[in-house]
Amino acid sequence: MSHFSRGGCALHYDDRGPSDGLPVVLVHGHPFNRTLWAPSAEALAADGYRVITPDLRGYGDSDVTPGKVLLSGFADDIAALLDHLGLGRAVVGGVSMGGQITMEFQRRHPHRVLALVLSDTSAPAETDEGKAFRNALADRLRAEGMDGYAAEVIDKMLAPYNVTEQPEVAERVLGMMRATNPEGAAAALRGRAERPDYRDTLAAVKAPVLIVVGADDPYTPVSDAEDMRLLVPHATLVVIDQAGHLPGVEQPGPFNAVLLDFLRTRVAAPA
C-alpha cells in the first residue's frame, strides 16, 4: 500500500503489476474499499497490466473529509493520483458509485481516458426521492454506525443465494462495510445525491466502453445497463449470471474473463 496527499488529505492506494503495463484504475463503490477489487487486480496484474486501486477519501485507509464530497471531488482525486504516478492516460473503471465516479472522470478529464469499464451502475441524475433517501441514510450512519446498515443490505449487495452459498464472500463484503468510517460514508452519500446526469457524457464517449452487470442486481438491474448500451452504440455489454450488485466479487472468474477479453481486444496501449 502507498499513499499521497491532496488538499491535506492522505489518499491510499495499491499499485500492482509491471510498471510499464497498460494502466488500469479500478474504483470501488459505497461502502467498500480498494480490496473489493482484489480478485480482478490479481488477475489483471498476472496478465501484465498495471492495476491501481485507490481507497476513495473517507473509505478504507484514506483520510475522511467530513460534510459532503461530490463525485467531482473523487474524480479529481483520481486525476491527481495519475499525476502522482506520472501517468497521462489510463483505463478507468468502477462499480456502483465507483461507476458514477468513472463517468464523472470522463466528464471532467476525457483526454485521460483510454477506455471505460462500468459495472452495475446507472447514468441518470438522482431523483428527488433518491436525494431524500441518501441524505437520510447519511444522517443515520453518522448516528448509528455501519453495522445495522450492513446487515440490512448484504442480500442486495450480493444475490441472496450467494450470501448463503458463498459465506466467505459474504463475510468479506460485510467486513468492508462494517469497517467503513460512518462520517466518510455519509459525506459520499450527500455528494452522490447531487450527482449530475451522465447520459450526455456517455453519448459523447469515443473511447472503448465495457458495461457489465449482474443478472440479479436489484440496485442497478440489467435494464439500466441496457439503457447505457443504447447511449453508447460501440459499447460492449455483458451480463454475468449468478451474480447481484457485485459480480466481480460473486463471480470473479467470469467477470475477469470478460474484463481481460475487453482489454486485450478493444484497448490499445497509449502512443
Summary of the structure (lengths in Angstrom):
residues: 271
radius of gyration: 16.9
end to end distance: 28.7
largest distance: 50.4
contacts: 993
relative contact order: 0.16
helix: 50%
strand: 17%
